[in-house]
Amino acid sequence: MYKDFLSPMPRVVAHRGDSINYPENTLPAFLSAVKMGIDVVETDVHLTKDGELVIWHDPTLERNTDGEGTLESHTLAELRKLDAGYTFTKDGGKTFPFRGKGVRICTLSEALEACPEQRFNIDLKSQEKEIVDVFIRVIREHHAEKRVCGASFHLNNLKALRAKAPDILTSITTLEVIPLLLRQKLHILPGSFERKIIFQIPMAQWGIKVITPDFVKQMKKRGCVIMVWTINDEPTMRRLFEMGVDSVMTDDPATVIKVAEEMKIREK
């Protein structure tokens, strides 16, 4: 049982739930990941037209539903009518096993309630400043402050979240990662950081190799947590853990569980 989001250190982060076997970012994907025994569910939230916080990745609906247009131009009631399992396929489009099976877009509140003992990493996708207040309200309603980490590609969201709810953990975003990466490569990192730094980063970006042995060594020396996304092949998972990376975000959580347990790095 976890004590908080980082204790015990999460090794296995299920990217949008068990998204290899179920429609991503839906309750069936989350429940399957929980049953599997993953450490953290990674997910995303948007604000609906009527101010509800729903779980979804894309700004639009076409890739994963039978609807169209932007998610944020729809009310929750309108989104409820859509089939969130409509396009899921494991055989290149020959079959659609969840089409017409009642898989719906869910709210963050429903996900937290359905998985009451589960840690969540939640990416705030909407740029509207209202998303932060709604997010904090939902987290507090479910007393989930210790089991979530807030993330966002919008620095304003993170700044507002840190100011309004300093008890809720946040990762750092791209605009915060870049200067630290440059300092690391120039060997001018400070000896320590004022607060806990949680990296959620790819192995490489913009042609720059981010995850290197020296990056991991230098950041771990300063108490940082390093989570790498999105890794789906076993040799890379092993190499990252051997390098000292803390967490692997994946579409294939069963394989990361196997690797972490074989390497005896996963505390239960």
Buried (B, 14 or more C-beta within 10 A) or exposed (E): EBEEBBEEBBBBBBBBBBBBBBBBBBBBBBBBBBEBEBBBBBBBBBBBBEEBBBBBBBBBBEEBBBBEEEBBEBEBEBBBEBBBBBBBEEEEEEEBBBBEBEBBBBBBBBBBEEBEEBBBBBBBBBBBEEBBBBBBEBBEEBEBBBBBBBBBEBEEBBBBBBEEBEEBBBBBBBEBBEEBBEEBBEEEBEEEBEEEBBBBBEBEEEEEEBBBEEBBEBBBEBEBBBBBBBBBEEEBBBBBBEBBBBBBBBBBBBBBBBBBBEEEBBEE
